[in-house]
Amino acid sequence: MSAAAGRGAVPDAGPAVRHGDRAGAAALQVALFVLAAGLAASTLRWGISPHDEGLMLAWGRRLADGQWPYRDFWSNYPPGQTLVTAGLIKLFGPSLLAWRIVRVLVGAAAS
C-alpha cells in the first residue's frame, strides 16, 4: 500500500471485470433472455386480442396497401409498430403469428 493509500485513496483493485466474470455475466444474460422469451412465448397461441392485435394487423394491412397513419386512418399508437407490422405483412402475409414472434423477441430483449 502506498503512502497515498493510507490517506483515504482507494487502492487499485485490478481490472473491474475479469474474464471469468464476463463469461458468467454473458451466460446469465443468455439465460435471462431465454427465460423471458419462454414466458412471453407462452402467449403465442392465445386467441386474438381484437383491440390491440386486431387494430395492429388492420393498420399494418392498410399501410402495406399504401395508406398512411394519421393521414388516411387514425392510429392511437406511434407509427413504429404499424411500420413493423406492415413489413411483416409484406414478407409473410397477414399473420398474427409473425407479429407475436417479433413481440416475443423484442419483449425478451427488453427484459
Secondary structure, DSSP 8 states (H G I E B T S, - for coil): --TTGGGT-------SS-HHHHHHHHHHHHHHHHHHHHHHHTTTTS---IIIIIHHHHHHHHHHTT--BTTTB--SS-HHHHHHHHHHHHHH-S-HHHHHHHHHHHHHHH-
